[in-house]
Amino acid sequence: MSIPSPRTVRSPARIVRTTTDSGGTCSVVFELWRQSAITVPVPSPVLQQALGLTHRQLLGAEATALICVDAVLETEVRPVAWQPISRSSATPVRAA
């Protein structure tokens, strides 16, 4: 019997908690993993570099990342390839 490989998908994410120091860890929820009910720890410097934000800007920030949606534990989610969510694409277009 072969073991199925984990499925990796791009999921929307939101940073819901940060530490007081910039070298700490952020708590992130992923829309496509556990219905955003369980936080995943991600080092703040990783998020700062990938999203181009300061430590103070991280709280509440939204992005996407590739995650293992078959993960059972938060340590198995392994988010990579972070991308900021463009706010300009979320702005509604006004009719002329």
JOMOZI-V337908 format. One record per residue. N is the residue number from 1. RES is the residue in one small letter. D_LAST is the distance of its C-alpha to the last C-alpha in Angstrom with 1 decimal. Layout:
BEGIN
n={N;N}
res={RES;RES}
d_last={D_LAST;D_LAST}
END
This chain:
BEGIN
n={1;2;3;4;5;6;7;8;9;10;11;12;13;14;15;16;17;18;19;20;21;22;23;24;25;26;27;28;29;30;31;32;33;34;35;36;37;38;39;40;41;42;43;44;45;46;47;48;49;50;51;52;53;54;55;56;57;58;59;60;61;62;63;64;65;66;67;68;69;70;71;72;73;74;75;76;77;78;79;80;81;82;83;84;85;86;87;88;89;90;91;92;93;94;95;96}
res={m;s;i;p;s;p;r;t;v;r;s;p;a;r;i;v;r;t;t;t;d;s;g;g;t;c;s;v;v;f;e;l;w;r;q;s;a;i;t;v;p;v;p;s;p;v;l;q;q;a;l;g;l;t;h;r;q;l;l;g;a;e;a;t;a;l;i;c;v;d;a;v;l;e;t;e;v;r;p;v;a;w;q;p;i;s;r;s;s;a;t;p;v;r;a;a}
d_last={60.7;57.9;55.7;52.0;49.9;47.4;43.7;41.4;37.6;34.7;34.0;31.6;33.7;33.7;36.2;37.8;40.8;42.1;45.5;46.3;47.2;45.1;47.7;47.5;45.8;42.5;42.1;39.2;38.1;36.8;34.6;36.5;40.0;41.7;38.4;38.1;41.3;43.5;42.8;43.7;45.2;43.6;45.0;42.8;43.4;42.1;38.8;38.5;39.1;36.8;33.9;34.3;34.7;37.4;39.7;38.1;34.6;35.8;36.1;33.0;31.6;30.2;31.0;32.2;35.7;38.0;40.4;43.3;42.2;45.8;47.1;49.3;49.7;47.2;49.2;48.6;44.8;45.0;41.3;40.6;37.9;35.7;32.0;29.6;26.5;23.5;21.4;18.4;18.3;18.4;15.4;12.6;9.3;6.4;3.8;0.0}
END
